[in-house]
């Protein structure tokens, strides 16, 4: 079975205004693939921090696909998915030699639990503080926090003890990508992708807790993305895979090639699969022709060996019972499985592809009950639209230019996932 290259790259406020950089992005991805030294490897990657409307995210995906084709990666297929959050970001995903489906990770449900627990703890701390006979009134709350809140330093309030001051909808959603070779060989892999808030917020362990638990509830085999967490991670059944050679994943402020020391971008692998990742590296894009850089992040990537026959990541069977079968794959015209740098099939006419709307998702209910060992409870959330049906996708598709695209192309399906 072929290996798998998984990639994640925060493109730093990548809007349609930065589409001129798509050539550099494609060249960098090709260099990443070649660097893992397996021409037959299958590839899946996510571009984070895609800014704009749904249509603009589609234009960015289309522009990237054209540049991939120009670099000899014409068999890469692209899709765009909304992440929501305060800036309404998107994630653009590409795959080579793989079928790929996406659904929301129930991050909002888990961060809501953390926010609620944080509020309860703040209430308790406030009560203990006010009942204390040993603390002077002026010491009851830090004066700086009081000034920030416009309050007298002599008045202690619950908000001074909260560690999260955001609502769940403020956060971006996570996405679960279910991938499998086009020839259906091997098992389905489940990849959780996240773009967590900046380090000032994500330093709070509660954000990481929600990330880990929501991924575990979806039986993710590994987590990849920009987690913006400074400390070590080794919990929840996932193992933090270190970078080859050490170092960080973001560039120094004045450099286009020198990385700092912080690993904001991570790859967390299910503890049953820790023998599968063979190399994890971070790659910087070359300096732009006119100077400057594509992003302050490098592309983090991991090469996995023979994941397709590895044991699946499972939630406690007592909670989930028998696991449902994977969703039926949308019927489409496609070529045989091809490695990232292997032979490129002939282009297909994407206008002839059948629509993807109105298909049944019976049995596709969230297969993993959300289980919090610290606060045992059972919640079931629908990952799809109303009444458990996936909304029809808008046909914002594009035709790659035949003069440059000889590989297999795929319609851009900007799915409307409103279940959460």
Buried (B, 14 or more C-beta within 10 A) or exposed (E): EBBBBBBBBBBBBBBBEBBEBBBBBBBBBBBBBEEBEBEBBBBBBBBBBBBBBBEBBBBBBBBBBBBBBBBBBBBBBBBBBBBBBEEBBBBBBBBBBBBBBBBBBBBBBBBBBBBEBBBEBBEEBBEEBEEEEEEEEEEBBEEEBBEEEEBEBEEBBBBBBBBBEBEBEBBBBBBBBBBBBBEEEBBBBBBBBBBBBEEEBBBBBBBBBBBBBBBBBBBBBBBBBBBBBEEEBEEBBBBBBBBEEEBBBBBEEEEBEEBBEBBBBBBBBBEBBEEBBBBBBBBBBEBBEEEEBBBBBBBBBBBBBBBBEBEBBBBEEEEBEEEBEBBEEBEBEBBEBBBBBBEBBEBBEBEEBEEBEEBEBEEBEBBBBBBBEEEEEEBEBBBBBEEBBBBBBBBBBBEBEEEBBBBBBBBBBBBBBEBB
